[in-house]
Structure formats: structure tokens, C-alpha cells
Amino acid sequence: MSEPIVFYDIPRAHSTFPWSPNTWHTRYALNIKGIPYRTELVEFPDIEPVLKKIGAAPSTKWADGRPQYTVPAIHDPSTGVTISDSDNIIEYLEKQYPSPSLVPKGSLGLIMAFRSAFTEVVGDQLFALAIAGVTHHLSPRSAEYFRRTREEIFGKKLEDIILGGIDSGSEGAEKCWTAAQDGLNTLASWYNKNEALGKSLYLFGDSVTYADVLVAARLLFIREILGKDSKGWERIKSFDGGRWERFLNNFEKYHTNNS
Ligand SMILES: N[C@@H](CCC(=O)N[C@@H](CS)C(=O)NCC(=O)O)C(=O)O
């Protein structure tokens, strides 16, 4: 038996259930494919040094042009490959561990186009609702790093992204909620197209793909950051006839956590 894949994720304060939407892309893929792995938890300020040490490439750049190192990242001892960025990781996993496939033949480009559309239509809107809550789930060191780097990106305090907070009923909050609701409604309309063809569960029909993983990871992130019993999650559950909680329930069996 070869050694398990090493999967790099971010720890969560007060719970062992993972919260990061990006790392869930990879965790879902590993869980759905049934690939053995073990998790290495890395605090935010340690991501860059740890990724450099394991030889993972940066996935993007900071505003000032410096490379940005991010998780998820994996190291596969059976091939010696170390790889970062959830889209690069899914490509690697599909090649190396093709069954079950999360990318129907010839559809990777289409799924990447879906990712852009999904992010623009609803992913960013959901992110805006959750971002101020992220620090509550981090250790003091990671929370300080997250606040400092994200406040620099947004040019404002996290709490000022939605003035008064998402449950305040303020004009700003309600605008964000409307944008998220409209976005989810558009996403539902895409899924509904399959219903007309007699297939409705997933974007490609009966079996789960990376496209659905992108959606589930974002919903799970919102649920975990706002809280299962929060007003905010209740509100999301009420959209589109309860479809989003049902959608996430389909993924319950993949919510295992090899930490
Ligand atoms: N495009 C990357 C984005 C990953 C990403 O942004 N990860 C965040 C955590 S959710 C990160 O590692 N940030 C590092 C930092 O802020 O220094 C992917 O899909 O994997």
C-alpha cells in the first residue's frame, strides 16, 4: 500500500469540521474518489513558508505583485507530485485517480467556464455575506493575519463591508441579501434546465461533478461560517423552495474529515 496523500488545509478554532470553501473543493474530490489522505493543518501566516518548503507553486498574486501561496495543496508520495490550487489539483486527481470521475470526458473547459459564471453570479455575493464572520472561526494568529490582509484588499474594515452586519436589516445588508438571493435563483434556473430533461440532481444529470463540488463547497462555507442555526442560514434555506439545504444534504456522505 502506498502512503496516503498529504492534504494541506486551514485549522478551525473551536471545531474540527473544516470551513474553507477552497480546501473543500479538494476534500470533496478526495472523499468522493475514496483516495486515502491525511490532513496537515496550516495556520494562515504559515501557508507561504510551508508551501515553499514542500515545493508548491503560488496560485496567484497579491495586489503588489508578490506571489501568493494558498491552500488547498497536496503532496502525493506515490508519484512525488506536489501541487496547489484547487483547479490544478482536480486535473491531477482526474488523471491519476480517474474513477469515479468528477469531470465528464471533454468537459473541463466547460466546468471552468461554469466556475467563472457561478463566481460572478452568486459565489462573490455569498462570500460578501460571510467574510466578516471568518475571523470568529480562526485562531488569534490566523484571525489577525486574515483581518490585516483582507482589510488591505477591500480598503475597509471587515465589519464595514456590510454596515451593521448581515442581520441588521440595514439598507446595505438587504442589498447584499437581494444580490445573493437573485444569484441563487439564477443558479437554480440553470439546475432546473436539467429537470426538463428528466434529470435534476446535478448539473450534468445523475452523477456529481466538479461543477457541483464548487457549489456545495460555497454553500458549506456559508453554513459553517454563519452557523447551522443562524438567522442567515435560515434565510438561505428559505430561498428557492429549500433547494440549497437539500442540495447540500446530497453531499453529507462526503463530509468526512481525515484530520
Ligand atoms: N485559486 C485558489 C485559491 C485558494 C485560496 O485563496 N486559499 C486561501 C484560503 S481559503 C489561502 O490559502 N490564502 C492564503 C493567504 O491568504 O495567505 C484555489 O482555488 O485553490
The ligand as an SDF file (V2000), in Angstrom:
LIG
                    3D

 20 19  0  0  0  0  0  0  0  0999 V2000
   -7.3320   29.7080   -6.5410 N   0  0  0  0  0  0  0  0  0  0  0  0
   -7.0190   29.0660   -5.2940 C   0  0  0  0  0  0  0  0  0  0  0  0
   -7.4550   29.9720   -4.1460 C   0  0  0  0  0  0  0  0  0  0  0  0
   -7.1530   29.3610   -2.8050 C   0  0  0  0  0  0  0  0  0  0  0  0
   -7.2150   30.3700   -1.6700 C   0  0  0  0  0  0  0  0  0  0  0  0
   -7.4860   31.5600   -1.8500 O   0  0  0  0  0  0  0  0  0  0  0  0
   -6.9420   29.8630   -0.4550 N   0  0  0  0  0  0  0  0  0  0  0  0
   -6.8610   30.7180    0.7220 C   0  0  0  0  0  0  0  0  0  0  0  0
   -7.5490   30.0380    1.8810 C   0  0  0  0  0  0  0  0  0  0  0  0
   -9.2910   29.8020    1.6210 S   0  0  0  0  0  0  0  0  0  0  0  0
   -5.4030   30.8670    1.1200 C   0  0  0  0  0  0  0  0  0  0  0  0
   -4.6900   29.8760    1.1900 O   0  0  0  0  0  0  0  0  0  0  0  0
   -4.9210   32.0810    1.3900 N   0  0  0  0  0  0  0  0  0  0  0  0
   -3.5570   32.2970    1.7670 C   0  0  0  0  0  0  0  0  0  0  0  0
   -3.2960   33.6810    2.2710 C   0  0  0  0  0  0  0  0  0  0  0  0
   -4.2410   34.4590    2.4170 O   0  0  0  0  0  0  0  0  0  0  0  0
   -2.1510   33.9720    2.5670 O   0  0  0  0  0  0  0  0  0  0  0  0
   -7.6900   27.7030   -5.2160 C   0  0  0  0  0  0  0  0  0  0  0  0
   -8.7650   27.5230   -5.8160 O   0  0  0  0  0  0  0  0  0  0  0  0
   -7.1260   26.7950   -4.6210 O   0  0  0  0  0  0  0  0  0  0  0  0
  1  2  1  0
  2  3  1  0
  2 18  1  0
  3  4  1  0
  4  5  1  0
  5  6  2  0
  5  7  1  0
  7  8  1  0
  8  9  1  0
  8 11  1  0
  9 10  1  0
 11 12  2  0
 11 13  1  0
 13 14  1  0
 14 15  1  0
 15 16  2  0
 15 17  1  0
 18 19  2  0
 18 20  1  0
M  END
$$$$
